[in-house]
Amino acid sequence: MTAVTRAYAEVDGRQLHYRIAGGTDGPWLLLLHQAPSTSAMYLPLMSALAPRYRMLAPDLPGFGGSDGLPDGADIAGFAAAITALLDVLGIERCKMFGHHTGAAVAVQLAAEQPGRCDALALCGPPLLTAAQRASLPAQVEAFPFAADGSHLQEWWQRFQAKEEDAPPALIQRELLSALSAGDTYQGTYRAVCAQDFAALLPGISCPVLVLAGDADPLHGAVAGTLALLPQGRQGTLPAGAGTYACERHTPALAAQLSEFFDNEPMAISAAKG
């Protein structure tokens, strides 16, 4: 089992919780989680990639053990907090991987600080349609508390519906993360919908891997995302991969990321030349 270190850093007067794993001399890989998950979603992937990379998986502000942003969830604010964390830890450059909400934050960061991101991978890019922007926030509204605890059953059914055959332990993890995040969960969905994801993509100069499972609700965004990227490349996942691809299809995803990231330094060098 790969050793994972957990720690906190003070960023702009707030505490950010993060996990670190991997060797001491490999390239840094930043892992950004979806909502309402935490860095815990990356434990299987960190174990699979540990021989190759030094990995940093933070809890986004307001999730897991991290303090929330003072003005509520905001993708640019999330990106600024992660940038400050990288500064505190002395990480000048890194490769980045983001899943769903994490992809939104990674794109914001890579577009705003092109010199910091060597290569970027996006799983389930949130290039949303107008219909998705209109409907997504309502899909995560909190259930009113019920004295008999029946609201917890409603939460359970909501997360189970994302992948009907997901292990109960995974559903429980997500349910507990959502309850812990509170208003930040709903606010993050609104923030993702408010971000102009499409406008940021053309400004990303590094190579970008884009993929999503065929059961992922954001699978349809892959082609449109690739069309807007200067250096986009499409990846693949096994049939049936969905929202929890990182946990349930770890070997396939790890293979895609390793092949992409290991080959990118030459591509970046050529692009800069």
N, C-alpha and C positions, 0 to 999 in steps of 0.2 A: 504494500500500500504506500502510495506517495505521501511524503510528509507535507502537510499544509500548515503554514504559520498564519495565525490570525492576529491582527493588531489594529490600533487606532492611530489616526493622525489628526492633528488640529489644523483645520483649514478655514481661514477667515473667521476664527472664533467658534467654529463648530467642529464636532467630532465626526470623522468619516471612518467607518469600519471597512477593513479589506482583508483579503486572503492572498498569500503569496506561496508559490510552489515552484519547483523546478531546480535546475542547476544554478551554478554561480557564475558561469561565463557564457551562457548562450544569449541570443537576442531576447529583448523584452517583448512580451506579448500581453497586451491589455485586453481583458475580457469584460464586456459590458452586457448586463443581464436584461431580460424582458421584465415587464410589470405584470403581476405583482411579485415576481420572484426576487431573489437576492443572489449574492455571489455563490450561495450554496448550490445553485443549479449547475455550476461549472465544475463541481468536484469530480464527476466522472471524466470530463474532458481534460481537466488539469492532470489527472492521473495518467491519461493516455498520452498527453503531450509533454509530460515532465522531462523525459530524457533529452528533448530538443530545445526547450525554451525556459526562460525565467518568466513566470506568469504572475500578473497582478490582476485580481478580480475584486473590484470594490463594490460595496453596496451603494447604489445611487442615493443621493440625499432623500431622506424620508422613508427609505426602505431598510429592512434588516436592522443593523445596529447603527446606521448613520443618521445623524440629525438632519431634519428637513431644511429646505431653503426658507429664509425669513418671509418671502412673499409668495410662497406656494410653489408648486411644481412648474417647471419651465425648462424646455430642452436646452436653450442657450445657457441657462443657469446651471443645469446639470453638467454641461460641457465645461463651463468655467470652473466648477468645483473639481472635476476630474483633472483638468489642467493644473490646478493648484496642488492637487495631490501628487501628480507627477513631479512638480517642482520640489515639493517637500521631500520626496523620496529620491531626488536626484536623477530622474529618468528623463533624459533629453530627447531621445527618439525611441520609437517602438512600432511594432506591428499591432494592428487592432482588429478585433472581431466583435461584432455586435449582433444580437438577436432581437428582432422586433423593436421594442423601445430602445434597446441597446444599439441597434443599427441607426436609429434616429440620432442618438447622442454621438455615436462614432462619426457619422457624416458631418454633423455640426462641427465637431472638433477638427476633423481632417480638412474641411473646407476653410475654417478660420485660421488654422495653423498648419499649412502644407509642409513646412519643414520638420514637423514633429512626427508625422506618420509615414513610415517607410512603405507600408502596404496595408490594405484594408480588405476585410472580408465581411460581407453582410448576409445574414440568413433571415429571410422574411423581411425584405426592405419595405418600410411603410410609405410607399408611393401610393397614396390613397385616392380612391375615386371620390367624387362628390357624394355619392350615396354612402360610402363608408365614413366619410367625415361627419355626415349627418347622423348616422346610426350608432357609431362606436361608443360615444360617451354614455348613452343610455344603457348600453349593455353591461356596464360595470357599476351602475348605481347601487349603493348599499341597500340591503334589505333592512326594514325597520326591526328593531329588537323585539323579540317575542318572549313573554315570561316563561313559556314552556321550552324555549330553546329551538323552536321549529325554524327560526331564521337560519340556523346553522345548517339544517338540512337543505334549505334553498341555496345556500352558498355551495354546499357540497355538489348539488346537482348542476350548478352553473359550471364549476370546474370540471366535473366529470363529462359534461357535454362537449368540452373541447376535444377530448379523445376518449371515447367510450370505454376502450380497453386499457386505459392508463392504470398503473398499479395504485391501489388505495393509498400507499405511503406518499406517492407523488401528489395525488389530489389533496391529501391532508396538508402537505408542505405548502402548497399554493394557497389553500384556504387560510392557514395560519398567517402566511405572509400578507395576504390581503387584509385580514383583520388587524394585523400589527401596523400596516401602512396607513390605515384609516383614510382620511380625505386625500392623502397623497396619491393613492391608487386611482381614484376618479380624476383627480387633477392632472395626473400624468397622461391619461388617455386624452383629455382635452388639449393638453400641451402638444402631444403628437399630432393631433388633428389640426392644430394651429400652425405648426411648423411648415414652412415652404420647402419641403424636402426636395422637390423637383428643381428649384432654383439653385440649390446648393451643389447638386451633382456635377454640373459642368465645370465647377471650379476645383474639383479634386484632381490633383495632378499625379498622384501615385497610382499604381495598378490596383484594381479592385476586383475581387471575386464576389459574384452574386449568385445566391442559390436559395432554394426553398423547397420543402417537400411537397409532393403533389396533393397532400391532405392539409397543407398549411393554408389558412385563409388569405395569406398574402402571396401565395404562389403566382397569382396573376400579375403581380407587380414586377416580376423579375425582368421580363422583356422590356418594359418601359424604363426601368432603372438602367439597364444596360445601354439603351439607346441614348441616354443622356450623359454617360460617362466617357471621358476621353480615352481611358484605358480599362475598359470593362471586360470581364471574362465570366462565362457562365459555368457554374458547378452543378453537380447532381447529387441527389440523395436517394436512398432506397425507396421503392414504392411503398406508399402508406405513411411516410414520414410527415409529421405535422408540427403542431405547436411545441411539442416536447422532443424535438429532434435531437437536441444537445444531450439529453439524458437517455433517450431510448434508441438512438442510432449513433452512439458515441464512436465506435470504431470507424464507421464510414465517414463521419464528419471529420474525425481526427486525420484520416488519410487525405481527405480533400484539402484541409488546411495545411498540413505538412507539405504536401506536394506544391501547393501554391506559394506558401511563404518561403520555402527553401529555394525556390527558383526565382524569386522576385529580386534579390539584390542585383543580379545582372541586368534585369529589365529596367530597374530604376537607374542604374549607372548609364545604360545606353540612352535612356530618355533625357538624362541631364547633360549628356555629352555634347 
